[in-house]
Amino acid sequence: MKFQRGSIFRPEKDYYKEAGILLLISCLQFFLSVNLAETQFPGYSIAKNTLSDLGGTLPPVEPSALIFNLSVIIMGILVLASVYLILKSGGCRLFSSCLAIAAIGAIGVGIFPEYTGSVHAFFSVIVFLFGSLAVIFSYRLGLNIPMVIVSLITGLFSLLLILSFAVNYVNNPFAAYLGLGGAERFIAYPTLLYIIALGGYLTSRGKDWVRIRFTEGYW
């Protein structure tokens, strides 16, 4: 057992590899499904159309709607499973909580497509906001310095774009320049790409020490 001030190390409980594999699969299948759904949606524009348009128009454009909604639900379920394994390994609760909330939001996006209105919008905001926060707080998993730098840059970039929409949604300059769909992708894709990178990082940790927060009275 190796101790350090403020932390405890428990390598005997390490499920980070399995968690990393689930994170990789969850986001990779989503990216591939989005590309497939776009090809099955006549006239779809990545600048003008949002990701949710793939599964939320009335009437639904099939098989695009089925592909998108199913893939985002699968992503949410796999991410929740990875959160469970990270917590079981002694991973940071703050990071895990944010990632779990984002995963629940993703499931909600798939269950309540865009045509459900405010319900869908609520889950979409949850995904974007807590996904970016999870990226920022991932440094608490005991990552190396390069990964910490990437997480902060990526997470803050997405978070600042979200805040810009919160302040000025109607005349947002990013949406005016990139289109609503393009601006949305600049919010969502950095987070998703980082989660893929984090999944790869966790799968290669091997028998590294697992850092968890020290709780008084625990040895």
Buried (B, 14 or more C-beta within 10 A) or exposed (E): EEEEEEBBBBBEEBBBBBBBBBBBBBBBBBBEBBEBBBEBBEEBEBEEBBBBBBBBBEEBBEEBBBBBBBBBBBBBBBBBBBBBBBBBBBBBBBBBBBBBBBBBBBBBBBBBBBBBEEEBBBBBBBBBBBBBBBBBBBBBBBBEEEBBEBBBBBBBBBBEBBEBBEEEEEEBEBBEEBBBBBBBBEBBBBBBBBBBBBBEBBBEBEEBBBBBBEEEEEE
